[in-house]
Amino acid sequence: MRSKILVVGSLNMDLVATVEHLPRLGETVTGKRFDTYSGGKGANQAVAAARMGASVAMVGAVGQDDYGRRLLEGLSRDGVDVQGVQTLPDLPTGVAVITVSADGHNTITVIPGANGGVQPSDLDLAADAFSACDLVVLQLELPTDTVLRAAQLAHSYGKKVILNPAPYQTLPESLLQLVDVLVVNEIEGLQLSGRAPEFHESGKVTGASPSKLSGMVFSPGDVMKALVELGFPIVLMTMGADGVYYSGEGRSGHIPAVKVSAVDTTAAGDTFAGAFAAFWQSVGLEKAVELAVEAAGITVTRPGAQVSIPFEWELRGK
């Protein structure tokens, strides 16, 4: 049975510069190429879920400009219902400025634009979309009050909430209490769990996996335990090339990553979140994580955001 998913989130045009290595502070580097791709964490997750076979609707906003038109056309081609996406004439479409190195690592600067114009009251006008879905998927590229209202509406209609707290920010307890599935990467897990936050704040995690830093006094298991103790029913922590740790539904474990040669890690986490949402209710937690890991593994072998996201038929695990 196809899951019915509502994504409340961002739509951005990604402006991508490919370089040999990421510039250090104050350094100027010569780029190898420049591309524009449809992106935004919300839109990426919507496309991933749709390409995995889910029925997907989206709520968000774009500007009255060419980027906005292109983003809506792209979502529609993937079968995403965009009736809930507003066009705001006074704000530009959101953009993300992305620098990608030859080894597939990236840095991202997001300018919210119209995403920042989505208000809690706008969600009340989309009540039918909340009523019709099975799951609501959220991220943090919309105003926090709007994300909170989305979670409140979801629970008022008895729907499950999947939250990907990225880009990370301190969240109100009232939102955290409404989360059924938490999807974090390793750094977000550190921040939310309170484990060694000084490593992030000092910038020491830049360009390296926190678990590989000297002086680190915790393991992924420590972080998972702390997140579970915060009360989230299901916790999924992605670790890049080290796979995904999961806990929930009376079980916990680790799914190794697919061994690939990474080209661009942009949208890998979004692919994982969207694919998990598409599969979870039909195949269960562990299998959904396995399929989502495989989908994300394919994504990193291709450049760009939405253009890199695979289709369900590409998954060997299906």
N, C-alpha and C positions, 0 to 999 in steps of 0.2 A: 504494500500500500504506500502510495506517495505521501510523504509528509507535507503539510501545509505550513510554510514558514513565512513569518513577517520579519523583515529586517528593518530596524529603525536606525538609520545611520548616515554616514557621510558619502558624498560623491565628489571626487576630485579629479582634475586632470593632472597626470603625472608628467613632469618635465624632467627627463632623465639624461644625465651626462655620464658617459662611460669613460673611465680613466684607468691608467695602469695601476695606480695606488691611490688610496684616499688621502687627500691633503692633510698635513698636520697643521696645527695652529699657526696662522700667519703665512702658510705656504701657498704658492700659486702653482697649479699643475696644468699641463696641456691635455685637453680631452681628446678621446679617440673618435667619439660620435655623440650625436644628440638626437633624442627621439621624444615623441609625446605619446602617452598611453592612457587609456581610460583607467581610473583607479578610485581611490577612496576606500577606507577599510570597510565601510558599510556596503558599498557597491561591489567590492571584491568578494565579500562573503555571500552576497546575494547571488552573484554569478556562479560562485563555486557550488552553492547549494542547488541552483537550477541545473547546472551541468552534471550534477550527480543524480538528477531525476526528480528533485523535489519541486513542488508547486510553490513559487516564491512571489511575494509582493513586497514592495519597498515604500517606506515613508522617509522623506528627507527634503532637500531643496537644492536647486541650482540657480545660477544667475541667468539673466536674459541675454546670453551671449553665445558665441559659437561653441565654446567648450561645453556649456550646458546642453546645447542641442545634441552635440556628439555623444555625450554621456547617456542621455535618454535614449537615443537611437540604438546605442550599443546594448543597453539593458533590455530593450524591447526585442532585439534580435535574439537574445538568449532566453526569451520567454518570460522575463520578469515583468510583473504588473507594476507600472509606474504611475498609476492614477494618484497615488499618495505622495508623489514628488512635486513640490511646488516650484514655480518659477518666480523668483523674487527680482523685480526690476531694479531695485536700488542697491543690490549687492552683486559682486562678481561671483562666478562659480569658483569654488575652492580649488586650490592648486597644491601640489606637493612637489618640492624641488628635491630630486633624488640624485645622489652621486654613487655610482656603482664601480667597484674596483675589478680588476682582472680576475681575482680569486672569488668573486661573487658576493663580497661583503658590501654593505651600503650605509650611507647616512641619509636621513630624510628630514626635511624642514617642511612643515605643513602650514599653509595660510588658509584659515577656515572659510573666509568669504561667506557665501550663502549658507553654509553649514551652521555658522554661528547665529543665523537668523531663524532657525527652527525653534519655536517656542512651545512650552508645555501645552498651551491652549490649542495649538495646531493638532496635537495628538488626539484631543477630544473629538475633533472633527473627523478623525479617522477611526472612530470606534468600531465601525463595521469590519475593518481589516483585522482588528484585534479579536473580535468575536469569531471571525471565520478561520483563524489560523490554529495550528497545534502548538507552535513554538514561537517565541519572540527572541530575536538575536540582537544584542546591543554591543556597542563599543563606546569610546569616549571622545570621538571627534565632533560630537554635538554638545551643546551646553549641558552641564551636569543636571540642572533642574529638569531639562527635557528628557534626559536619560532616566532620571528617577520617575518622572511621570509615566514614561513608557512601561517601566517595570510595575508600577502601581496598576496601570490599566490591564497589563497582562494578567496579573494575579486576580484582579477583580473579575476577569472572565475565566479564571481557572486554567490559565496557560502557563507552561514552563518558560523560564527565563534563562537564556545563555548569555553570560557577560564576558566579553574580552576587554579587560580594563587597560586599553591602550589608545593613545599615549597615556602612560600612567599618571594619575593624580590622586591625592588623598580623597577618599570617597566617604560620604555620610553613611553612618550605620543603617539609616533607614533604607538605603539602596542595597547594601550588602546583605541585609536580611531577606531580600526578595530574590536573591540569585539562587537558581537551582543547579546550574552548571557554570563553574568558573574555568575559563580557559586563559592561561597565562604563559608567557615565556619565562625563561630562567630569571631574568632581571626583574620582571614584574612580580614574580613569585617572591623574590628577595624583598622587594619594596613592600608588598602587601603583608607579608608574614612578619616583617620587622627584623628579619635575619640580616645582620651585618649591613645595614643601609649605608654606612659610611663608605663602603666600597663604591657604591654608585655615586653618591654625592661628591666624592673626591675626584671622580672621573677615572678611577683606577680600572673600571671594567671596560673602558673603551677599547674596542678591537680585540677583546679576549673573552673567553668563557669564564664567568666568575668562579666556577668550580676548579679552574686550572690556575687561579692566582695564588701566589705564595702568601702564606699567613691565613688562608681561609680556614675557618674553624667549623664548618658545617658541611653536610652532604645534601644532595637532592632529597634524600629521605627526610632529613631534618626539616627542610623547607616544606615538603609535602605534609609532614605531620603537623607543622604549625598552621598551614592553611586549612587542613581538615578540622583542627581544633577551633578554628574561627567559626565553624558551623556550616560550611558549604556542603550540601549533600553529595555533589560530584566535583572533583578537582582534576583538571588536566593540565600538566605542565610540560610544555614543549622545550626541548633541549637542543634544537638544531641537529647537528650530526650525531648527537647522542640519543636521539629518539624522544619518546614521550613517556612520562610517568603518569599513572592514573590511579584514582581512588574513588570508590562509590559503588552503590548497589551491592554492598557486602563483600567487595573484592578490591584488590589493589595489585598493581604490577607495573611492568615496564615493557614497552614495545620498541624494539630497536628501529633506527632510521633505515630507509632504503639506501644502499650504497650507490651514489651517483657522483658525477663530476658537476659541481655547482657552477652555474653561469651567472645567476642573479637570484638572490634570496628574496627580492621584493615579492610580496603577496603570498609567501609560503605559509606564514601564520594564518592569514585570512583564508587561504585554501583549506587549511586544516580545520579551522572553526566552521566554515560553511559546509564542508564535506561531512564533518561529524554531525552537524545539525540535520543534514539530509538523511543520514543513515541510522542515527541513534535509536529512534523509536521502533524501527522495523527489524534491526538485527541485534540490538543490545549494545551495552557499553564497550566491551572489549573488542568485538568485531568492528564496531563503528570507529574506534580509535585506530585499529589496523588499517582500515580502508582510508581514513583521513591521512594517516602517515604516508601511505602510498601515493595519494593524490598530491600531497605537499612535496614529496620527493620528485615527482614529475615536474612540478612547477619550477623548482630551482634549476632545472636543466634548460630553461627557456628564458629569454629576456622579457622584461615588461611585467605589468601587473595582470590585468584581466586577460590579456592575450595569452599569457603563459598558463592559465588554469586549464587542467585537463577535463575531458568528458568521462562519464561513467564507463563507457565502452573501452577506455584505455587502461582501466584497472585490471591487473591480472588476478587480484584477490576476489573479484566478483564471481 
